[in-house]
Amino acid sequence: MLTAERKRKLLEVLQSEGKILASELSRRFGVSEDTVRRDLRELDRAGFLQRVHGGALPRTPTSVEHKARQKESTDAKKRIGAAAAQLLRQGQLVALDAGTTPLAVLDRLAPDLSLTIVTHSLPAATVLAEHPRIEVVVIGGRLFKSARAGVGVATVDAYRLLRPDLCILGAAGLHPEAGVTTFDSEEAEVKRAMIAHAARVAVVVASEKLGTVAPHLITPAGRLTHLITDSAAADDLLAPYREMGVEVVAV
Protein backbone atom coordinates (compact mmCIF):
# COMPACT_ATOMS: atom_id res chain seq x y z
CA MET A 1 0.00 0.00 0.00
CA LEU A 2 1.40 3.39 -0.99
CA THR A 3 1.96 5.99 1.72
CA ALA A 4 -0.61 8.41 0.28
CA GLU A 5 -3.22 5.67 0.08
CA ARG A 6 -2.50 4.55 3.65
CA LYS A 7 -2.88 8.11 4.95
CA ARG A 8 -6.16 8.48 3.10
CA LYS A 9 -7.43 5.28 4.70
CA LEU A 10 -6.28 6.46 8.12
CA LEU A 11 -8.37 9.59 7.73
CA GLU A 12 -11.34 7.51 6.56
CA VAL A 13 -11.06 5.38 9.71
CA LEU A 14 -10.85 8.52 11.85
CA GLN A 15 -13.99 9.92 10.25
CA SER A 16 -16.01 6.72 10.51
CA GLU A 17 -14.82 5.45 13.92
CA GLY A 18 -13.92 8.68 15.70
CA LYS A 19 -10.41 7.56 16.67
CA ILE A 20 -7.32 5.74 15.44
CA LEU A 21 -5.51 3.05 17.43
CA ALA A 22 -2.01 2.60 16.03
CA SER A 23 -1.74 -1.05 17.09
CA GLU A 24 -5.04 -2.01 15.47
CA LEU A 25 -4.34 -0.13 12.25
CA SER A 26 -0.87 -1.64 11.89
CA ARG A 27 -2.46 -5.11 11.86
CA ARG A 28 -5.25 -4.02 9.52
CA PHE A 29 -2.82 -2.50 7.00
CA GLY A 30 -0.07 -5.07 7.43
CA VAL A 31 2.59 -2.52 8.40
CA SER A 32 4.57 -1.80 11.57
CA GLU A 33 3.28 0.43 14.35
CA ASP A 34 6.25 2.73 13.69
CA THR A 35 4.97 3.22 10.14
CA VAL A 36 1.49 4.10 11.37
CA ARG A 37 2.91 6.45 14.01
CA ARG A 38 5.04 8.18 11.35
CA ASP A 39 1.95 8.64 9.18
CA LEU A 40 0.06 10.07 12.15
CA ARG A 41 2.88 12.50 12.94
CA GLU A 42 2.83 13.78 9.38
CA LEU A 43 -0.96 14.07 9.34
CA ASP A 44 -0.82 15.90 12.67
CA ARG A 45 1.72 18.40 11.32
CA ALA A 46 -0.53 18.94 8.30
CA GLY A 47 -3.45 19.71 10.62
CA PHE A 48 -5.65 16.73 9.71
CA LEU A 49 -5.79 15.13 13.18
CA GLN A 50 -4.48 15.36 16.73
CA ARG A 51 -1.99 12.72 17.81
CA VAL A 52 -2.54 11.24 21.27
CA HIS A 53 -0.90 8.39 23.15
CA GLY A 54 -1.52 5.20 21.19
CA GLY A 55 -3.10 6.80 18.13
CA ALA A 56 -5.04 9.89 17.10
CA LEU A 57 -8.33 11.75 17.55
CA PRO A 58 -10.15 14.37 15.48
CA ARG A 59 -8.65 17.84 15.78
CA THR A 60 -10.96 20.57 17.04
CA PRO A 61 -12.29 22.78 14.21
CA THR A 62 -12.41 25.93 16.31
CA SER A 63 -10.09 28.90 15.74
CA VAL A 64 -7.39 30.09 18.12
CA GLU A 65 -8.12 33.81 17.73
CA HIS A 66 -10.98 35.41 19.67
CA LYS A 67 -11.95 37.58 16.69
CA ALA A 68 -12.34 34.54 14.44
CA ARG A 69 -14.26 32.60 17.08
CA GLN A 70 -16.84 35.38 17.30
CA LYS A 71 -18.02 34.34 13.82
CA GLU A 72 -18.21 30.59 14.54
CA SER A 73 -21.51 28.84 15.47
CA THR A 74 -23.11 32.13 16.45
CA ASP A 75 -26.70 30.84 16.62
CA ALA A 76 -25.67 27.77 18.61
CA LYS A 77 -23.73 29.92 21.06
CA LYS A 78 -26.79 32.09 21.69
CA ARG A 79 -28.88 29.03 22.57
CA ILE A 80 -26.12 27.54 24.69
CA GLY A 81 -25.64 30.83 26.51
CA ALA A 82 -29.35 31.08 27.27
CA ALA A 83 -29.40 27.54 28.71
CA ALA A 84 -26.28 28.12 30.81
CA ALA A 85 -27.73 31.34 32.21
CA GLN A 86 -30.47 29.24 33.82
CA LEU A 87 -27.85 27.71 36.15
CA LEU A 88 -27.08 31.04 37.81
CA ARG A 89 -28.82 31.79 41.11
CA GLN A 90 -29.11 34.75 43.45
CA GLY A 91 -26.14 35.17 45.78
CA GLN A 92 -23.80 32.77 44.00
CA LEU A 93 -20.11 33.20 43.37
CA VAL A 94 -19.57 32.33 39.70
CA ALA A 95 -16.26 31.90 37.87
CA LEU A 96 -16.68 32.82 34.21
CA ASP A 97 -14.17 31.63 31.66
CA ALA A 98 -12.85 33.60 28.70
CA GLY A 99 -14.09 32.72 25.23
CA THR A 100 -17.02 33.53 23.00
CA THR A 101 -19.36 30.81 24.28
CA PRO A 102 -19.07 31.77 27.99
CA LEU A 103 -19.48 35.37 26.85
CA ALA A 104 -22.84 34.45 25.28
CA VAL A 105 -24.16 33.57 28.76
CA LEU A 106 -24.07 37.23 29.71
CA ASP A 107 -26.60 38.20 27.05
CA ARG A 108 -29.34 36.35 28.92
CA LEU A 109 -28.80 37.47 32.52
CA ALA A 110 -31.91 38.88 34.18
CA PRO A 111 -31.55 42.55 35.21
CA ASP A 112 -32.60 41.72 38.79
CA LEU A 113 -30.03 38.92 39.20
CA SER A 114 -27.75 39.68 42.13
CA LEU A 115 -24.55 37.66 42.45
CA THR A 116 -20.78 37.92 42.05
CA ILE A 117 -18.98 36.97 38.84
CA VAL A 118 -15.23 36.55 38.79
CA THR A 119 -13.56 36.58 35.38
CA HIS A 120 -10.22 37.08 33.65
CA SER A 121 -11.97 37.91 30.36
CA LEU A 122 -11.77 41.53 29.20
CA PRO A 123 -14.85 41.28 26.93
CA ALA A 124 -16.86 39.73 29.77
CA ALA A 125 -15.83 42.45 32.20
CA THR A 126 -16.89 45.11 29.68
CA VAL A 127 -20.34 43.54 29.23
CA LEU A 128 -20.83 43.00 32.98
CA ALA A 129 -19.99 46.65 33.69
CA GLU A 130 -23.45 47.48 32.33
CA HIS A 131 -25.36 45.07 34.60
CA PRO A 132 -27.11 46.94 37.45
CA ARG A 133 -26.93 44.27 40.17
CA ILE A 134 -24.01 41.93 39.52
CA GLU A 135 -20.77 42.49 41.42
CA VAL A 136 -17.79 41.98 39.10
CA VAL A 137 -14.31 40.88 40.14
CA VAL A 138 -11.74 41.13 37.36
CA ILE A 139 -8.66 38.95 37.72
CA GLY A 140 -5.53 40.33 36.10
CA GLY A 141 -2.33 38.82 34.78
CA ARG A 142 -0.38 38.90 31.55
CA LEU A 143 -2.69 39.70 28.65
CA PHE A 144 -3.10 36.72 26.33
CA LYS A 145 -4.04 38.81 23.34
CA SER A 146 -5.52 36.12 21.12
CA ALA A 147 -8.01 35.21 23.88
CA ARG A 148 -8.52 38.76 25.22
CA ALA A 149 -7.87 37.37 28.73
CA GLY A 150 -5.38 37.25 31.56
CA VAL A 151 -3.00 34.32 32.02
CA GLY A 152 0.05 33.55 34.12
CA VAL A 153 0.93 33.02 37.77
CA ALA A 154 -1.11 35.94 39.10
CA THR A 155 -4.25 34.74 37.32
CA VAL A 156 -3.82 31.14 38.46
CA ASP A 157 -3.07 32.09 42.08
CA ALA A 158 -6.14 34.33 42.29
CA TYR A 159 -8.47 31.58 41.08
CA ARG A 160 -6.95 29.01 43.43
CA LEU A 161 -8.10 31.09 46.40
CA LEU A 162 -11.76 30.94 45.31
CA ARG A 163 -14.51 28.44 46.08
CA PRO A 164 -17.06 29.17 43.32
CA ASP A 165 -20.59 27.80 43.47
CA LEU A 166 -20.41 27.44 39.70
CA CYS A 167 -17.76 27.61 37.00
CA ILE A 168 -18.82 28.32 33.42
CA LEU A 169 -16.02 26.74 31.41
CA GLY A 170 -15.19 27.10 27.74
CA ALA A 171 -13.11 24.60 25.77
CA ALA A 172 -11.58 24.03 22.35
CA GLY A 173 -12.35 20.31 22.40
CA LEU A 174 -14.30 17.78 24.45
CA HIS A 175 -13.87 14.02 24.27
CA PRO A 176 -15.08 11.39 26.77
CA GLU A 177 -11.66 9.71 26.85
CA ALA A 178 -9.29 12.61 26.13
CA GLY A 179 -11.19 15.04 28.37
CA VAL A 180 -11.64 18.81 28.14
CA THR A 181 -8.85 20.43 26.13
CA THR A 182 -7.62 23.78 24.85
CA PHE A 183 -4.93 25.23 22.59
CA ASP A 184 -2.53 26.96 25.00
CA SER A 185 -0.69 25.58 28.03
CA GLU A 186 -1.05 28.77 30.10
CA GLU A 187 -4.73 29.01 29.23
CA ALA A 188 -5.16 25.39 30.35
CA GLU A 189 -3.48 26.18 33.68
CA VAL A 190 -5.89 29.05 34.33
CA LYS A 191 -8.88 26.86 33.53
CA ARG A 192 -7.62 24.12 35.87
CA ALA A 193 -7.36 26.68 38.67
CA MET A 194 -10.90 27.90 37.95
CA ILE A 195 -12.44 24.47 38.42
CA ALA A 196 -10.16 23.24 41.22
CA HIS A 197 -12.57 24.15 44.03
CA ALA A 198 -15.79 24.79 42.11
CA ALA A 199 -18.91 23.05 43.42
CA ARG A 200 -20.29 22.69 39.89
CA VAL A 201 -18.52 22.87 36.53
CA ALA A 202 -20.58 23.51 33.41
CA VAL A 203 -18.73 23.28 30.11
CA VAL A 204 -20.35 25.22 27.26
CA VAL A 205 -19.36 23.99 23.79
CA ALA A 206 -20.85 23.96 20.32
CA SER A 207 -21.59 20.47 18.99
CA GLU A 208 -18.80 20.67 16.40
CA LYS A 209 -16.27 20.46 19.26
CA LEU A 210 -17.66 17.20 20.65
CA GLY A 211 -15.44 14.20 20.02
CA THR A 212 -12.45 16.43 19.19
CA VAL A 213 -9.26 17.36 21.02
CA ALA A 214 -6.82 20.24 21.31
CA PRO A 215 -3.21 19.89 22.51
CA HIS A 216 -3.54 20.77 26.21
CA LEU A 217 -5.64 18.95 28.82
CA ILE A 218 -7.78 20.94 31.23
CA THR A 219 -9.55 18.13 33.08
CA PRO A 220 -11.00 14.64 32.56
CA ALA A 221 -14.61 14.73 31.38
CA GLY A 222 -15.78 13.10 34.62
CA ARG A 223 -15.02 16.30 36.56
CA LEU A 224 -17.87 18.06 34.78
CA THR A 225 -21.30 18.35 36.36
CA HIS A 226 -22.99 19.88 33.28
CA LEU A 227 -22.46 19.77 29.53
CA ILE A 228 -24.39 22.39 27.58
CA THR A 229 -24.31 22.14 23.81
CA ASP A 230 -26.60 22.57 20.82
CA SER A 231 -29.17 20.17 19.41
CA ALA A 232 -27.00 19.27 16.41
CA ALA A 233 -25.05 16.98 18.74
CA ALA A 234 -25.67 13.32 17.92
CA ASP A 235 -26.98 11.11 20.72
CA ASP A 236 -24.00 8.76 20.45
CA LEU A 237 -21.67 11.68 21.18
CA LEU A 238 -23.65 12.68 24.28
CA ALA A 239 -24.30 9.21 25.71
CA PRO A 240 -20.82 8.74 27.29
CA TYR A 241 -21.23 11.89 29.37
CA ARG A 242 -24.65 10.85 30.63
CA GLU A 243 -23.13 7.52 31.65
CA MET A 244 -20.52 9.44 33.68
CA GLY A 245 -23.31 11.22 35.55
CA VAL A 246 -22.88 14.54 33.74
CA GLU A 247 -26.12 16.46 33.27
CA VAL A 248 -26.38 17.00 29.50
CA VAL A 249 -28.43 19.82 27.98
CA ALA A 250 -28.69 20.01 24.18
CA VAL A 251 -30.58 23.12 23.05
N, C-alpha and C positions, 0 to 999 in steps of 0.2 A: 504494500500500500504506500503510495507516495505521501510525502509529508503534508502537502496542501490538502489532499483528500482526507488524511487522518485528522487534521485540524478542523476541517469542515464537519466531519462526523462527530468530533468532540463537542462542537458547538450545537449540533443537532441533539446530542444526548443532553446537554445542559438545558436546552430549551424544553425538551419533552419530559425530562425527569427532575429538573430543578437543581441538580447537583452532579458533580463528577467525582467518582472515587478512582484514584489512580490505579490501585491494585486491581479493581474489577475491569477497568478499561484496558489495562495491559493484557489481561487474559483474553478479553473479547477481540482485541485487535492483533493478538499474537506478537506483541512487542514487549520490550522490557519496561519496567516502571520508570527507569531513568529517562527513557524516550518519551513517555507520556508526560513526565514532570517537565522535561525540556519544552515540549509543545505548550504546556500550560504556562510556563514562564513567558514564552514568546507571545502567547495570546493575552496574557495579563499586561505585558508591556504595551501591546497594541490597543488595550482598553476594552477587550471583548469579554473579559471575565475577571473575577477576583480570586486569586490563589489563596487557599487556606490549607491548614495541615491535612495532608492526605488526599488533596484534590482541589476542587474549585467550586465556587458558587457564583450566581449571577451578580454582576456589578450593579450598584445602585445607579439609576438613571438621572438622579437629581444633580443640579449644578452646585459648584463650590461657592460661587459669588452670590451674595445677598440680592443684588440687583437682578440677576438672572432668575433667581428662585421666586422673585415676586411675580413673575409671569407664568410660573408652572402651576398647573392644577388649581387655578384660582377658584373655580366654583366649588371644587371638593374641599378646599381649605375653608371656605366660608361655612359649609355645612359642618365640617369637623369642629371648627371654632365654636359654632353655636352649641353643639353637643357638649363640648368640654366645659363651656361656661356654666352648664347646669350643675357641675360638680362643686362650684364655689358656693360657700355658705358665709353668712354673717359671722364676723369675728375671727375668721380663719387667718392663719399665716400661710401665704402661698408663695412658693418659689416658681418664678416664671422664666423659662429658658429663652435664649435668643433663637432667632429663626422666624421664617414667615408664617409657618403654621401656628406656633404658639402666639404669634402676634395677632392672628385672626380671632383668637379667643376674646381679645379686648373689645372687638366691635360689638359684642353681644352682652356686655355687662350692664346690668340694670343700674339706673342712676341712683337708686337708693341703697345699693349694695355697699356695706361698710365692712372693710377688712384691710389687711396689710399685704401688699405684694412686694416681694423682693426680687430684683432682676438685675442682670448685668448687661441687658440689651438697651442700647441707646434708642432705637425706634420705639420700643415698648415704653420706656420712660417718658418719651415725648407724648405718646398717646395718653398715658395715664395721668399726665400733668393736667389734662382737661377734665378728669373725673372729679365730681364734687365731694365724694365721700371716702374714696379709697386712699389710705396712707401708702406712700411709695418710698421704698428704700432702694437706692441705686448703689450697686456694688461696683467699685472701680477696678483698676488694673491696667495692664498694657492693652491698648486698643488693637484688637484683631480686626483689621479694616474690612476684610472680605465678608465677615459676619456681622459687622457693626456692633461689636460686643467686647467686653473686657475679658482678658484671660491672664494667666500667670499666677504666681504665688499669692499675691494679695487677694485675688478673686477667689481662689480655692480656699484659703484660710478663712475668709469671711463666711463662705457657705458652710464650712465645717462646724461653725459655731451655732448654726441654726437647727431648729427642730420643726420643720414645716409640717402643717397639717396635710398639705397637698403639694406635689411638684408636678407642674405641667412641663413635660419633657419633649423636645424635638429630636429627630434623628435623621441620618442620611439613609440608613438601611435597618431593616428588622427581619430577623430570621429565627425560627424556633430553636435551632441548634447553635448558630453563630452568635445569637444575641442581638442587642441594640448597638449599632455602630455609627461612627461618624468619620469625617475626612481627616481631622487634625488632632494630633496627640494632645496639645494643650487644651483644645476645646473638649476633648474626651475627659481630661482630668477635671475640668470645671463641672461637667455634667455628673461625673461620679461623686463629686463633693455635694452637689445639689441633692442627690437622692440618698446620700449616706444615712441620714437620720429622718427622712421623710416618712410620715405615717402612710401616705398613699402616693403612688407614682403612676401618673397617667401619660402614656406616650401618645402623641398626636402625629399621625403619618398618613399621607395619601396612599391609596392602594397600590400604586405603582412601585412603592418602596418595599412592599411586603415580599418576603422571600429573597431579598437582595442584601448585599453586605458592602460596607465601606472598610477602609483599612484599620480603623482603631476601635477597639471594644470599649463600650461604656459600661454595660452590665449584662448578665444573662437575662434572657426573656422572663424567667421565673420570678425575677424581682418586681416585675410590673404588677400593679393591681388593676389597671385599666388599659385597654387598647381602644383608641378611637380612630376610626378610619372611614372611608366612604363606601358606598354600597356597590361599587364596582369590584370590590374584593371578593374573590371566589371563596366558597365555603371551605374548600379543602385547604386554603391558605390560613383561614381563621381557626379551624378546628384544633390545631395543636395548642393554641393559646388558651382556648376554653378548657382543654384537658389539663392544663397547668393550673387552672383556677383563676385565670385572668378574666375579668369582666370585659367582654368584647361588645363594642357599639359600632355598627356600620350604618352610616347615615347617607 
